[in-house]
Amino acid sequence: MAFASSDTAGRLARRPGRGAAVRRRHAGQALVVALGLLLAGGAMLHAMYSAARVAAAKQRLVDTADAAAWSAALWRARVLNYHAYANRAILANEVAIAQSVTLLSWSKYFEQLTRNAATVGTVIPPARVILEGVAEAASLARESAELAATLEIAARGAEGVGYRAILQASQEILQLSTQGFGASMVAAEVARANDPSFFAWVLPDPSGEWLGLTHRTESQDDRRRFADLVQASLDPFVTGPRSADVGLPVPCLGLPVLRKRGATMLSEDLERWEAVDTLSVHVNRPRRLRCRDGEALPLGWGAAEAGTELGAVAGTERGVADNPAANALAGTTIASFPSFSGIARVRELDYERLADPRFPSPVLAVLARQPGEAVATSMSKGLAAGRMLPPDAFAGDAAPHLWALSAAQVYFRRPVDAPERIEYASLFNPYWQVRLAPPAAAHRAIALGYVR
């Protein structure tokens, strides 16, 4: 075996050209393998790059959809909070009008009382000068109160041009901005701010939950609830009764008793504020075998009204009817302000239409889109993070778009640093907030209808 090997080696040594030919035949085979591996590696890198682009695009679009939904819902929450601030301002207007009427009524009463006292004081020269000075001061105070009431009631309560009417109109304008078009404009602007190629819009609400959340209070029952809030917010002087009795009301002895009566009242139809203040002397004496109380002498009277003009004292609440003669005199000089158009019609929650009248939480859904790209064709099936729509929803497109669906919820909750207590939703406290929420099945169905 060693000899044969040596012989073969010798022959090869004597024929050097044959080895070179063998080597030439095998040259370049490693290069082919290397090129194949390089192409495979490039394809893998391209696939990884494409997958990374798709994943990054999906995540950016999902984040954009979340931001658009949250921002559109935030606009709605801020409008609800604006309604709360506006309702509080309107309520303050109603209170101010009631205060103006009350102050004018009392100042007219005090002016009349001091004038009558000054007339009586003419028989007492030392007291006459003092009483006439007080009467003059009371007259100036009444003129100031009347001028202030004239300006204030017209500025606050006039229909169409008053401050209250402007607030009501602003509520309606802002409420319109929260509907589909306005909310979609917010969502689209947020999407473009994230990427100029992105677009987003608010999907229709199949449940009509947002449209039925609030309404303008037109019925008497709704207005009565607001009127109750107004009356609960009045100060003690306005709410009264501004009443007192001075004297010894001993039956049948004919002893005089001073009876002061006064109150501020809202008419049953909610269209008129009335304030009246009177003071009369009453005497209790026997009449027809019975002791009867009677108004003997009116001493002071004053009244004011805003809204429906009656030109008379119509209210009988809180004992104001105890001085009928003084009431009749007050009606002859009553100050009237027809510029007041009645208790306001504010925007409030429509409790009768709410599925949950205590804690309503309407959901807003946003569909976001990125224009079709080649990388979009490699999207994986299923919903990414529960919100990406699958690529087979648009089979047949050469370059399908990327789509993302997101939703946000408007809800009512007291601030975390507020005193602990349960408070139901309303449009009088600005506690409306926003959080992301899972899209409902109806929203997903509507979204698929858009992308197919």
VEXGUPA-644223 format. One record per residue (C-alpha): x, y, z; residue in one letter. Coordinates in steps of 0.05 Angstrom, whole numbers, plus 5000, padded with zeros to 4 digits. Layout:
BEGIN
<c1: X c2: Y c3: Z residu: A>
...
//
This chain:
BEGIN
<c1: 5000 c2: 5000 c3: 5000 residu: M>
<c1: 5057 c2: 5047 c3: 5015 residu: A>
<c1: 5090 c2: 5030 c3: 4948 residu: F>
<c1: 5026 c2: 5042 c3: 4910 residu: A>
<c1: 5017 c2: 5109 c3: 4943 residu: S>
<c1: 5087 c2: 5128 c3: 4927 residu: S>
<c1: 5078 c2: 5107 c3: 4854 residu: D>
<c1: 5014 c2: 5148 c3: 4849 residu: T>
<c1: 5049 c2: 5207 c3: 4879 residu: A>
<c1: 5105 c2: 5199 c3: 4830 residu: G>
<c1: 5059 c2: 5198 c3: 4771 residu: R>
<c1: 5024 c2: 5260 c3: 4796 residu: L>
<c1: 5090 c2: 5293 c3: 4807 residu: A>
<c1: 5109 c2: 5276 c3: 4735 residu: R>
<c1: 5041 c2: 5306 c3: 4711 residu: R>
<c1: 5033 c2: 5374 c3: 4747 residu: P>
<c1: 4980 c2: 5402 c3: 4701 residu: G>
<c1: 4927 c2: 5351 c3: 4722 residu: R>
<c1: 4924 c2: 5377 c3: 4796 residu: G>
<c1: 4916 c2: 5449 c3: 4772 residu: A>
<c1: 4858 c2: 5428 c3: 4728 residu: A>
<c1: 4823 c2: 5394 c3: 4787 residu: V>
<c1: 4831 c2: 5456 c3: 4829 residu: R>
<c1: 4804 c2: 5499 c3: 4773 residu: R>
<c1: 4742 c2: 5456 c3: 4767 residu: R>
<c1: 4725 c2: 5465 c3: 4841 residu: H>
<c1: 4740 c2: 5539 c3: 4845 residu: A>
<c1: 4680 c2: 5587 c3: 4860 residu: G>
<c1: 4634 c2: 5537 c3: 4894 residu: Q>
<c1: 4643 c2: 5569 c3: 4963 residu: A>
<c1: 4625 c2: 5636 c3: 4932 residu: L>
<c1: 4558 c2: 5610 c3: 4909 residu: V>
<c1: 4544 c2: 5584 c3: 4979 residu: V>
<c1: 4565 c2: 5650 c3: 5009 residu: A>
<c1: 4521 c2: 5689 c3: 4961 residu: L>
<c1: 4462 c2: 5644 c3: 4978 residu: G>
<c1: 4473 c2: 5654 c3: 5052 residu: L>
<c1: 4480 c2: 5729 c3: 5041 residu: L>
<c1: 4415 c2: 5732 c3: 5002 residu: L>
<c1: 4379 c2: 5691 c3: 5055 residu: A>
<c1: 4407 c2: 5736 c3: 5110 residu: G>
<c1: 4385 c2: 5798 c3: 5071 residu: G>
<c1: 4316 c2: 5769 c3: 5062 residu: A>
<c1: 4312 c2: 5755 c3: 5136 residu: M>
<c1: 4336 c2: 5825 c3: 5152 residu: L>
<c1: 4285 c2: 5854 c3: 5104 residu: H>
<c1: 4230 c2: 5812 c3: 5135 residu: A>
<c1: 4252 c2: 5834 c3: 5204 residu: M>
<c1: 4255 c2: 5906 c3: 5182 residu: Y>
<c1: 4187 c2: 5901 c3: 5150 residu: S>
<c1: 4158 c2: 5868 c3: 5211 residu: A>
<c1: 4189 c2: 5922 c3: 5255 residu: A>
<c1: 4160 c2: 5976 c3: 5211 residu: R>
<c1: 4091 c2: 5943 c3: 5214 residu: V>
<c1: 4096 c2: 5935 c3: 5289 residu: A>
<c1: 4119 c2: 6007 c3: 5298 residu: A>
<c1: 4065 c2: 6033 c3: 5251 residu: A>
<c1: 4012 c2: 5992 c3: 5287 residu: K>
<c1: 4034 c2: 6017 c3: 5355 residu: Q>
<c1: 4037 c2: 6090 c3: 5331 residu: R>
<c1: 3969 c2: 6085 c3: 5300 residu: L>
<c1: 3940 c2: 6052 c3: 5363 residu: V>
<c1: 3970 c2: 6107 c3: 5406 residu: D>
<c1: 3943 c2: 6159 c3: 5358 residu: T>
<c1: 3873 c2: 6129 c3: 5361 residu: A>
<c1: 3877 c2: 6129 c3: 5437 residu: D>
<c1: 3899 c2: 6201 c3: 5438 residu: A>
<c1: 3845 c2: 6222 c3: 5389 residu: A>
<c1: 3790 c2: 6186 c3: 5427 residu: A>
<c1: 3814 c2: 6214 c3: 5494 residu: W>
<c1: 3818 c2: 6284 c3: 5465 residu: S>
<c1: 3749 c2: 6282 c3: 5433 residu: A>
<c1: 3719 c2: 6255 c3: 5497 residu: A>
<c1: 3757 c2: 6308 c3: 5537 residu: L>
<c1: 3725 c2: 6362 c3: 5495 residu: W>
<c1: 3657 c2: 6333 c3: 5512 residu: R>
<c1: 3675 c2: 6331 c3: 5586 residu: A>
<c1: 3698 c2: 6403 c3: 5584 residu: R>
<c1: 3633 c2: 6424 c3: 5551 residu: V>
<c1: 3594 c2: 6389 c3: 5606 residu: L>
<c1: 3637 c2: 6425 c3: 5658 residu: N>
<c1: 3624 c2: 6490 c3: 5621 residu: Y>
<c1: 3549 c2: 6476 c3: 5627 residu: H>
<c1: 3560 c2: 6467 c3: 5702 residu: A>
<c1: 3595 c2: 6534 c3: 5708 residu: Y>
<c1: 3543 c2: 6568 c3: 5663 residu: A>
<c1: 3486 c2: 6539 c3: 5704 residu: N>
<c1: 3518 c2: 6564 c3: 5767 residu: R>
<c1: 3525 c2: 6634 c3: 5736 residu: A>
<c1: 3452 c2: 6632 c3: 5712 residu: I>
<c1: 3430 c2: 6611 c3: 5781 residu: L>
<c1: 3470 c2: 6670 c3: 5810 residu: A>
<c1: 3434 c2: 6715 c3: 5761 residu: N>
<c1: 3366 c2: 6691 c3: 5785 residu: E>
<c1: 3387 c2: 6702 c3: 5857 residu: V>
<c1: 3412 c2: 6773 c3: 5840 residu: A>
<c1: 3345 c2: 6790 c3: 5807 residu: I>
<c1: 3307 c2: 6766 c3: 5868 residu: A>
<c1: 3353 c2: 6807 c3: 5913 residu: Q>
<c1: 3343 c2: 6869 c3: 5871 residu: S>
<c1: 3267 c2: 6863 c3: 5875 residu: V>
<c1: 3271 c2: 6851 c3: 5950 residu: T>
<c1: 3318 c2: 6910 c3: 5963 residu: L>
<c1: 3274 c2: 6957 c3: 5923 residu: L>
<c1: 3211 c2: 6933 c3: 5958 residu: S>
<c1: 3242 c2: 6943 c3: 6027 residu: W>
<c1: 3271 c2: 7012 c3: 6008 residu: S>
<c1: 3202 c2: 7035 c3: 5983 residu: K>
<c1: 3171 c2: 7009 c3: 6047 residu: Y>
<c1: 3222 c2: 7045 c3: 6090 residu: F>
<c1: 3214 c2: 7110 c3: 6050 residu: E>
<c1: 3139 c2: 7108 c3: 6059 residu: Q>
<c1: 3145 c2: 7092 c3: 6133 residu: L>
<c1: 3192 c2: 7151 c3: 6145 residu: T>
<c1: 3149 c2: 7198 c3: 6106 residu: R>
<c1: 3088 c2: 7179 c3: 6147 residu: N>
<c1: 3129 c2: 7186 c3: 6210 residu: A>
<c1: 3153 c2: 7254 c3: 6188 residu: A>
<c1: 3081 c2: 7275 c3: 6176 residu: T>
<c1: 3061 c2: 7252 c3: 6245 residu: V>
<c1: 3124 c2: 7286 c3: 6273 residu: G>
<c1: 3101 c2: 7354 c3: 6251 residu: T>
<c1: 3063 c2: 7360 c3: 6316 residu: V>
<c1: 3129 c2: 7348 c3: 6353 residu: I>
<c1: 3177 c2: 7403 c3: 6328 residu: P>
<c1: 3242 c2: 7372 c3: 6357 residu: P>
<c1: 3227 c2: 7305 c3: 6324 residu: A>
<c1: 3204 c2: 7334 c3: 6258 residu: R>
<c1: 3273 c2: 7356 c3: 6236 residu: V>
<c1: 3303 c2: 7287 c3: 6251 residu: I>
<c1: 3246 c2: 7250 c3: 6218 residu: L>
<c1: 3248 c2: 7293 c3: 6156 residu: E>
<c1: 3323 c2: 7281 c3: 6150 residu: G>
<c1: 3312 c2: 7206 c3: 6156 residu: V>
<c1: 3256 c2: 7210 c3: 6104 residu: A>
<c1: 3302 c2: 7247 c3: 6056 residu: E>
<c1: 3357 c2: 7195 c3: 6065 residu: A>
<c1: 3306 c2: 7140 c3: 6054 residu: A>
<c1: 3283 c2: 7173 c3: 5990 residu: S>
<c1: 3354 c2: 7176 c3: 5963 residu: L>
<c1: 3364 c2: 7103 c3: 5982 residu: A>
<c1: 3300 c2: 7084 c3: 5945 residu: R>
<c1: 3321 c2: 7122 c3: 5883 residu: E>
<c1: 3389 c2: 7088 c3: 5884 residu: S>
<c1: 3357 c2: 7019 c3: 5893 residu: A>
<c1: 3307 c2: 7033 c3: 5837 residu: E>
<c1: 3361 c2: 7055 c3: 5789 residu: L>
<c1: 3405 c2: 6995 c3: 5806 residu: A>
<c1: 3346 c2: 6947 c3: 5797 residu: A>
<c1: 3327 c2: 6978 c3: 5731 residu: T>
<c1: 3397 c2: 6968 c3: 5704 residu: L>
<c1: 3412 c2: 6901 c3: 5736 residu: E>
<c1: 3347 c2: 6865 c3: 5720 residu: I>
<c1: 3350 c2: 6886 c3: 5647 residu: A>
<c1: 3424 c2: 6868 c3: 5641 residu: A>
<c1: 3415 c2: 6800 c3: 5674 residu: R>
<c1: 3345 c2: 6776 c3: 5655 residu: G>
<c1: 3325 c2: 6808 c3: 5589 residu: A>
<c1: 3305 c2: 6757 c3: 5537 residu: E>
<c1: 3354 c2: 6750 c3: 5480 residu: G>
<c1: 3403 c2: 6803 c3: 5502 residu: V>
<c1: 3412 c2: 6794 c3: 5577 residu: G>
<c1: 3472 c2: 6762 c3: 5608 residu: Y>
<c1: 3431 c2: 6701 c3: 5625 residu: R>
<c1: 3408 c2: 6694 c3: 5553 residu: A>
<c1: 3479 c2: 6698 c3: 5528 residu: I>
<c1: 3500 c2: 6642 c3: 5575 residu: L>
<c1: 3442 c2: 6599 c3: 5551 residu: Q>
<c1: 3461 c2: 6612 c3: 5478 residu: A>
<c1: 3533 c2: 6594 c3: 5492 residu: S>
<c1: 3511 c2: 6528 c3: 5523 residu: Q>
<c1: 3473 c2: 6510 c3: 5460 residu: E>
<c1: 3531 c2: 6529 c3: 5414 residu: I>
<c1: 3581 c2: 6489 c3: 5454 residu: L>
<c1: 3534 c2: 6430 c3: 5457 residu: Q>
<c1: 3530 c2: 6429 c3: 5381 residu: L>
<c1: 3606 c2: 6428 c3: 5378 residu: S>
<c1: 3606 c2: 6361 c3: 5415 residu: T>
<c1: 3565 c2: 6326 c3: 5362 residu: Q>
<c1: 3595 c2: 6281 c3: 5309 residu: G>
<c1: 3626 c2: 6335 c3: 5264 residu: F>
<c1: 3656 c2: 6377 c3: 5320 residu: G>
<c1: 3684 c2: 6317 c3: 5358 residu: A>
<c1: 3712 c2: 6289 c3: 5292 residu: S>
<c1: 3748 c2: 6354 c3: 5279 residu: M>
<c1: 3782 c2: 6347 c3: 5347 residu: V>
<c1: 3801 c2: 6274 c3: 5333 residu: A>
<c1: 3827 c2: 6291 c3: 5263 residu: A>
<c1: 3870 c2: 6348 c3: 5289 residu: E>
<c1: 3901 c2: 6304 c3: 5343 residu: V>
<c1: 3915 c2: 6249 c3: 5291 residu: A>
<c1: 3949 c2: 6298 c3: 5244 residu: R>
<c1: 3990 c2: 6326 c3: 5301 residu: A>
<c1: 4017 c2: 6256 c3: 5313 residu: N>
<c1: 4031 c2: 6244 c3: 5239 residu: D>
<c1: 4009 c2: 6285 c3: 5179 residu: P>
<c1: 3990 c2: 6220 c3: 5143 residu: S>
<c1: 3942 c2: 6198 c3: 5198 residu: F>
<c1: 3868 c2: 6213 c3: 5197 residu: F>
<c1: 3815 c2: 6198 c3: 5250 residu: A>
<c1: 3741 c2: 6211 c3: 5261 residu: W>
<c1: 3687 c2: 6196 c3: 5312 residu: V>
<c1: 3642 c2: 6138 c3: 5295 residu: L>
<c1: 3566 c2: 6145 c3: 5299 residu: P>
<c1: 3536 c2: 6126 c3: 5366 residu: D>
<c1: 3485 c2: 6071 c3: 5353 residu: P>
<c1: 3457 c2: 6077 c3: 5424 residu: S>
<c1: 3445 c2: 6152 c3: 5420 residu: G>
<c1: 3473 c2: 6157 c3: 5490 residu: E>
<c1: 3508 c2: 6223 c3: 5480 residu: W>
<c1: 3449 c2: 6256 c3: 5444 residu: L>
<c1: 3403 c2: 6235 c3: 5500 residu: G>
<c1: 3450 c2: 6255 c3: 5557 residu: L>
<c1: 3429 c2: 6328 c3: 5563 residu: T>
<c1: 3371 c2: 6372 c3: 5542 residu: H>
<c1: 3345 c2: 6442 c3: 5548 residu: R>
<c1: 3296 c2: 6447 c3: 5606 residu: T>
<c1: 3231 c2: 6469 c3: 5576 residu: E>
<c1: 3178 c2: 6433 c3: 5616 residu: S>
<c1: 3150 c2: 6463 c3: 5680 residu: Q>
<c1: 3174 c2: 6404 c3: 5721 residu: D>
<c1: 3246 c2: 6415 c3: 5696 residu: D>
<c1: 3242 c2: 6489 c3: 5708 residu: R>
<c1: 3212 c2: 6477 c3: 5777 residu: R>
<c1: 3273 c2: 6437 c3: 5797 residu: R>
<c1: 3318 c2: 6494 c3: 5776 residu: F>
<c1: 3272 c2: 6544 c3: 5812 residu: A>
<c1: 3278 c2: 6502 c3: 5875 residu: D>
<c1: 3354 c2: 6508 c3: 5871 residu: L>
<c1: 3347 c2: 6584 c3: 5862 residu: V>
<c1: 3302 c2: 6591 c3: 5922 residu: Q>
<c1: 3348 c2: 6547 c3: 5964 residu: A>
<c1: 3406 c2: 6594 c3: 5946 residu: S>
<c1: 3372 c2: 6658 c3: 5968 residu: L>
<c1: 3399 c2: 6694 c3: 6029 residu: D>
<c1: 3358 c2: 6697 c3: 6093 residu: P>
<c1: 3336 c2: 6769 c3: 6082 residu: F>
<c1: 3305 c2: 6751 c3: 6014 residu: V>
<c1: 3274 c2: 6686 c3: 6036 residu: T>
<c1: 3243 c2: 6719 c3: 6097 residu: G>
<c1: 3193 c2: 6721 c3: 6124 residu: P>
<c1: 3210 c2: 6793 c3: 6142 residu: R>
<c1: 3157 c2: 6793 c3: 6196 residu: S>
<c1: 3149 c2: 6812 c3: 6269 residu: A>
<c1: 3094 c2: 6833 c3: 6317 residu: D>
<c1: 3106 c2: 6888 c3: 6368 residu: V>
<c1: 3055 c2: 6898 c3: 6424 residu: G>
<c1: 3011 c2: 6859 c3: 6471 residu: L>
<c1: 2961 c2: 6820 c3: 6430 residu: P>
<c1: 2912 c2: 6812 c3: 6488 residu: V>
<c1: 2844 c2: 6790 c3: 6460 residu: P>
<c1: 2786 c2: 6838 c3: 6463 residu: C>
<c1: 2822 c2: 6894 c3: 6500 residu: L>
<c1: 2832 c2: 6937 c3: 6438 residu: G>
<c1: 2907 c2: 6944 c3: 6449 residu: L>
<c1: 2946 c2: 6965 c3: 6386 residu: P>
<c1: 2995 c2: 6916 c3: 6357 residu: V>
<c1: 3047 c2: 6933 c3: 6303 residu: L>
<c1: 3047 c2: 6878 c3: 6251 residu: R>
<c1: 3106 c2: 6878 c3: 6202 residu: K>
<c1: 3099 c2: 6831 c3: 6143 residu: R>
<c1: 3146 c2: 6820 c3: 6084 residu: G>
<c1: 3166 c2: 6765 c3: 6035 residu: A>
<c1: 3195 c2: 6753 c3: 5967 residu: T>
<c1: 3155 c2: 6703 c3: 5925 residu: M>
<c1: 3162 c2: 6668 c3: 5859 residu: L>
<c1: 3097 c2: 6659 c3: 5821 residu: S>
<c1: 3070 c2: 6589 c3: 5807 residu: E>
<c1: 3083 c2: 6596 c3: 5732 residu: D>
<c1: 3155 c2: 6615 c3: 5747 residu: L>
<c1: 3149 c2: 6679 c3: 5706 residu: E>
<c1: 3146 c2: 6732 c3: 5761 residu: R>
<c1: 3185 c2: 6752 c3: 5823 residu: W>
<c1: 3145 c2: 6793 c3: 5874 residu: E>
<c1: 3169 c2: 6826 c3: 5938 residu: A>
<c1: 3125 c2: 6863 c3: 5988 residu: V>
<c1: 3138 c2: 6896 c3: 6055 residu: D>
<c1: 3083 c2: 6927 c3: 6098 residu: T>
<c1: 3072 c2: 6952 c3: 6169 residu: L>
<c1: 3004 c2: 6963 c3: 6199 residu: S>
<c1: 2971 c2: 6976 c3: 6266 residu: V>
<c1: 2923 c2: 6921 c3: 6286 residu: H>
<c1: 2871 c2: 6923 c3: 6341 residu: V>
<c1: 2836 c2: 6863 c3: 6371 residu: N>
<c1: 2766 c2: 6882 c3: 6395 residu: R>
<c1: 2699 c2: 6849 c3: 6405 residu: P>
<c1: 2655 c2: 6845 c3: 6345 residu: R>
<c1: 2588 c2: 6810 c3: 6342 residu: R>
<c1: 2601 c2: 6773 c3: 6407 residu: L>
<c1: 2669 c2: 6750 c3: 6384 residu: R>
<c1: 2740 c2: 6778 c3: 6389 residu: C>
<c1: 2765 c2: 6797 c3: 6321 residu: R>
<c1: 2832 c2: 6825 c3: 6297 residu: D>
<c1: 2829 c2: 6881 c3: 6247 residu: G>
<c1: 2878 c2: 6925 c3: 6209 residu: E>
<c1: 2867 c2: 6994 c3: 6237 residu: A>
<c1: 2922 c2: 7037 c3: 6204 residu: L>
<c1: 2974 c2: 7023 c3: 6149 residu: P>
<c1: 3040 c2: 7056 c3: 6167 residu: L>
<c1: 3088 c2: 7033 c3: 6114 residu: G>
<c1: 3085 c2: 6996 c3: 6048 residu: W>
<c1: 3127 c2: 6979 c3: 5988 residu: G>
<c1: 3127 c2: 6928 c3: 5932 residu: A>
<c1: 3165 c2: 6909 c3: 5869 residu: A>
<c1: 3156 c2: 6858 c3: 5814 residu: E>
<c1: 3198 c2: 6830 c3: 5757 residu: A>
<c1: 3169 c2: 6792 c3: 5699 residu: G>
<c1: 3095 c2: 6789 c3: 5686 residu: T>
<c1: 3064 c2: 6857 c3: 5702 residu: E>
<c1: 3005 c2: 6853 c3: 5749 residu: L>
<c1: 3008 c2: 6921 c3: 5782 residu: G>
<c1: 2985 c2: 6891 c3: 5847 residu: A>
<c1: 3007 c2: 6847 c3: 5905 residu: V>
<c1: 2984 c2: 6777 c3: 5887 residu: A>
<c1: 3022 c2: 6733 c3: 5936 residu: G>
<c1: 2994 c2: 6710 c3: 6001 residu: T>
<c1: 3052 c2: 6669 c3: 6027 residu: E>
<c1: 3086 c2: 6677 c3: 6095 residu: R>
<c1: 3032 c2: 6720 c3: 6125 residu: G>
<c1: 3036 c2: 6779 c3: 6076 residu: V>
<c1: 2960 c2: 6777 c3: 6070 residu: A>
<c1: 2954 c2: 6797 c3: 6143 residu: D>
<c1: 2959 c2: 6871 c3: 6122 residu: N>
<c1: 2908 c2: 6875 c3: 6065 residu: P>
<c1: 2900 c2: 6951 c3: 6066 residu: A>
<c1: 2975 c2: 6961 c3: 6065 residu: A>
<c1: 2981 c2: 6910 c3: 6009 residu: N>
<c1: 2930 c2: 6948 c3: 5968 residu: A>
<c1: 2969 c2: 7013 c3: 5978 residu: L>
<c1: 3034 c2: 6977 c3: 5960 residu: A>
<c1: 3002 c2: 6953 c3: 5895 residu: G>
<c1: 2986 c2: 7024 c3: 5874 residu: T>
<c1: 3060 c2: 7043 c3: 5876 residu: T>
<c1: 3091 c2: 6976 c3: 5857 residu: I>
<c1: 3155 c2: 6980 c3: 5816 residu: A>
<c1: 3151 c2: 6936 c3: 5755 residu: S>
<c1: 3208 c2: 6907 c3: 5712 residu: F>
<c1: 3180 c2: 6869 c3: 5652 residu: P>
<c1: 3250 c2: 6856 c3: 5625 residu: S>
<c1: 3254 c2: 6794 c3: 5667 residu: F>
<c1: 3233 c2: 6735 c3: 5624 residu: S>
<c1: 3219 c2: 6683 c3: 5678 residu: G>
<c1: 3261 c2: 6628 c3: 5708 residu: I>
<c1: 3316 c2: 6607 c3: 5661 residu: A>
<c1: 3314 c2: 6547 c3: 5615 residu: R>
<c1: 3382 c2: 6516 c3: 5627 residu: V>
<c1: 3416 c2: 6454 c3: 5599 residu: R>
<c1: 3411 c2: 6396 c3: 5646 residu: E>
<c1: 3417 c2: 6320 c3: 5645 residu: L>
<c1: 3358 c2: 6286 c3: 5613 residu: D>
<c1: 3346 c2: 6239 c3: 5671 residu: Y>
<c1: 3285 c2: 6207 c3: 5640 residu: E>
<c1: 3325 c2: 6182 c3: 5580 residu: R>
<c1: 3387 c2: 6159 c3: 5618 residu: L>
<c1: 3399 c2: 6085 c3: 5628 residu: A>
<c1: 3437 c2: 6103 c3: 5691 residu: D>
<c1: 3410 c2: 6169 c3: 5718 residu: P>
<c1: 3458 c2: 6169 c3: 5776 residu: R>
<c1: 3524 c2: 6157 c3: 5741 residu: F>
<c1: 3517 c2: 6162 c3: 5665 residu: P>
<c1: 3581 c2: 6148 c3: 5626 residu: S>
<c1: 3573 c2: 6156 c3: 5551 residu: P>
<c1: 3626 c2: 6124 c3: 5507 residu: V>
<c1: 3657 c2: 6156 c3: 5445 residu: L>
<c1: 3692 c2: 6112 c3: 5392 residu: A>
<c1: 3745 c2: 6137 c3: 5343 residu: V>
<c1: 3770 c2: 6103 c3: 5280 residu: L>
<c1: 3841 c2: 6122 c3: 5258 residu: A>
<c1: 3872 c2: 6107 c3: 5191 residu: R>
<c1: 3942 c2: 6108 c3: 5159 residu: Q>
<c1: 3946 c2: 6109 c3: 5083 residu: P>
<c1: 3963 c2: 6042 c3: 5049 residu: G>
<c1: 4036 c2: 6021 c3: 5047 residu: E>
<c1: 4073 c2: 5960 c3: 5024 residu: A>
<c1: 4089 c2: 5942 c3: 5096 residu: V>
<c1: 4015 c2: 5939 c3: 5112 residu: A>
<c1: 4009 c2: 5875 c3: 5072 residu: T>
<c1: 4050 c2: 5838 c3: 5124 residu: S>
<c1: 4003 c2: 5854 c3: 5181 residu: M>
<c1: 3988 c2: 5794 c3: 5224 residu: S>
<c1: 3918 c2: 5769 c3: 5235 residu: K>
<c1: 3878 c2: 5787 c3: 5296 residu: G>
<c1: 3871 c2: 5851 c3: 5334 residu: L>
<c1: 3934 c2: 5884 c3: 5359 residu: A>
<c1: 3923 c2: 5905 c3: 5431 residu: A>
<c1: 3850 c2: 5890 c3: 5419 residu: G>
<c1: 3841 c2: 5950 c3: 5373 residu: R>
<c1: 3878 c2: 5938 c3: 5306 residu: M>
<c1: 3833 c2: 5914 c3: 5251 residu: L>
<c1: 3858 c2: 5852 c3: 5212 residu: P>
<c1: 3885 c2: 5861 c3: 5141 residu: P>
<c1: 3838 c2: 5810 c3: 5112 residu: D>
<c1: 3782 c2: 5860 c3: 5124 residu: A>
<c1: 3805 c2: 5894 c3: 5060 residu: F>
<c1: 3825 c2: 5836 c3: 5016 residu: A>
<c1: 3837 c2: 5855 c3: 4944 residu: G>
<c1: 3869 c2: 5922 c3: 4959 residu: D>
<c1: 3938 c2: 5929 c3: 4929 residu: A>
<c1: 3962 c2: 5970 c3: 4988 residu: A>
<c1: 3914 c2: 5964 c3: 5046 residu: P>
<c1: 3910 c2: 6018 c3: 5099 residu: H>
<c1: 3926 c2: 6010 c3: 5172 residu: L>
<c1: 3866 c2: 6019 c3: 5217 residu: W>
<c1: 3858 c2: 6027 c3: 5292 residu: A>
<c1: 3796 c2: 6032 c3: 5335 residu: L>
<c1: 3795 c2: 6065 c3: 5404 residu: S>
<c1: 3743 c2: 6089 c3: 5453 residu: A>
<c1: 3739 c2: 6136 c3: 5513 residu: A>
<c1: 3687 c2: 6146 c3: 5566 residu: Q>
<c1: 3661 c2: 6210 c3: 5598 residu: V>
<c1: 3642 c2: 6200 c3: 5671 residu: Y>
<c1: 3625 c2: 6241 c3: 5733 residu: F>
<c1: 3668 c2: 6235 c3: 5795 residu: R>
<c1: 3687 c2: 6282 c3: 5852 residu: R>
<c1: 3760 c2: 6302 c3: 5855 residu: P>
<c1: 3805 c2: 6257 c3: 5897 residu: V>
<c1: 3820 c2: 6313 c3: 5946 residu: D>
<c1: 3746 c2: 6331 c3: 5957 residu: A>
<c1: 3711 c2: 6310 c3: 6021 residu: P>
<c1: 3688 c2: 6238 c3: 6017 residu: E>
<c1: 3615 c2: 6232 c3: 5999 residu: R>
<c1: 3571 c2: 6203 c3: 5945 residu: I>
<c1: 3549 c2: 6254 c3: 5894 residu: E>
<c1: 3506 c2: 6236 c3: 5834 residu: Y>
<c1: 3520 c2: 6264 c3: 5765 residu: A>
<c1: 3492 c2: 6333 c3: 5749 residu: S>
<c1: 3506 c2: 6394 c3: 5708 residu: L>
<c1: 3517 c2: 6439 c3: 5768 residu: F>
<c1: 3584 c2: 6413 c3: 5791 residu: N>
<c1: 3644 c2: 6411 c3: 5742 residu: P>
<c1: 3667 c2: 6341 c3: 5759 residu: Y>
<c1: 3664 c2: 6309 c3: 5690 residu: W>
<c1: 3726 c2: 6269 c3: 5672 residu: Q>
<c1: 3752 c2: 6222 c3: 5618 residu: V>
<c1: 3783 c2: 6153 c3: 5614 residu: R>
<c1: 3798 c2: 6104 c3: 5558 residu: L>
<c1: 3748 c2: 6047 c3: 5551 residu: A>
<c1: 3743 c2: 5984 c3: 5508 residu: P>
<c1: 3703 c2: 5994 c3: 5444 residu: P>
<c1: 3634 c2: 5962 c3: 5445 residu: A>
<c1: 3614 c2: 5908 c3: 5397 residu: A>
<c1: 3570 c2: 5957 c3: 5360 residu: A>
<c1: 3630 c2: 6003 c3: 5350 residu: H>
<c1: 3671 c2: 5946 c3: 5321 residu: R>
<c1: 3616 c2: 5928 c3: 5273 residu: A>
<c1: 3610 c2: 6000 c3: 5249 residu: I>
<c1: 3686 c2: 6004 c3: 5242 residu: A>
<c1: 3689 c2: 5942 c3: 5199 residu: L>
<c1: 3635 c2: 5971 c3: 5155 residu: G>
<c1: 3680 c2: 6031 c3: 5142 residu: Y>
<c1: 3743 c2: 5992 c3: 5124 residu: V>
<c1: 3712 c2: 5939 c3: 5079 residu: R>
//
